[in-house]
Amino acid sequence: MTDTKNTTHDAGPAGAGQDGGIPAELSHCGAVVDKAIEYMLGENLPPLAVSSALLGGALGLLSRTMGKDAMQAMLENALHSVQAGELHPEHDRVGKN
């Protein structure tokens, strides 16, 4: 994880904090992004446009704040999650039952 001074923190596996929980700054950022998504969808912007803009912005920030190898590893982890079905709505429903 990167702070505003562009110094990196060891967030451990999958972004977990040292105690295994979600760091407060990650939780805060997630809440802000959720509100931004809610707002854009409320403006009747197409979900594909919203997600594409968010992904493009995230990739731009990553490219300015981490090295190529770290960025590639993060993207490969995301790809593996997609391939494993972890990001599919059906996966969320199964976990809640």
N, C-alpha and C positions, 0 to 999 in steps of 0.2 A: 504494500500500500504506500502511497506517496502523499506527503503533506504539502502545504503551500510553499514550502521552501525547497521543494524538489529533493528532499532527502528521503531515502527509502526506509521502511519499517519492515521487520520480519513478522509477517502476520500469520505464519504457520500454514498448515494445510488448509486449502479451500477458503482462505481469508479469515480463518478463525483467529481470535485473539489468543493471548498467552494462556488464558484459563479455559480455552476451547469454545468460548462464546463469541458472539458477533461483536466486534469492536464498536463502541458508541459512534465513532465518526462514520463508519460504514452504514450503520443503522440510520443515522441522520441523513446521509447522502441518499440512501434508498428511499426514505420517506419523501425527500424533496423531489426525486425523480418520479415517484408514484403520483405525487400531486401534479407535476408537470404533465404527465401522461393523461391523468384525469381531466385536466384543463383542456388539453389539445383535443381529446376525444369529445369533450363537451362542446367544443367549437366545430364539431362535425368534420374534423380533418380525418382523412382516410387512415386507418390503422397502419397500412403499409408505409405511408408517408411519415407518420409519427415514428415508427420503429426504425425506418431507414435513416431519418435525421438523428435519432438518438444513437444508433450504431455508428454513423459517420462521425458524430461529435466525440463519442467514446474512443474511437480509433485514432482520431486526431490528437486527443489528449494523451492517450497511451504513447503515441509515437513521439510526443514531445517530452515525456517524463520517464521513459524506460528504454532499455536497450532492445535491439532487434531480437536477440535470443529469448529474453524474458517475455517480450510481447508475443513471439511465436509460441512459446510454451503455454501462455495464457489462452491464446486462440485455439491451440490444439486441445486443451482441456475442455473448452467450450464445445468444440466440434465433437469430442467424444461423448459429452453429455447429450448432445442432439442425437448422435447415432445410437446411443443406448436408450433413447426414448425418455430421458429424464426431464425434458423440457416440454413434453407433450401434455395437453390437458388431461388425458386419460391417466397419466402417471399421478397427477395431483389428486384425482378422485379416488384412486386406489389407496393412496396413503392416508386419506381422511376417513375411510370406512373401517 
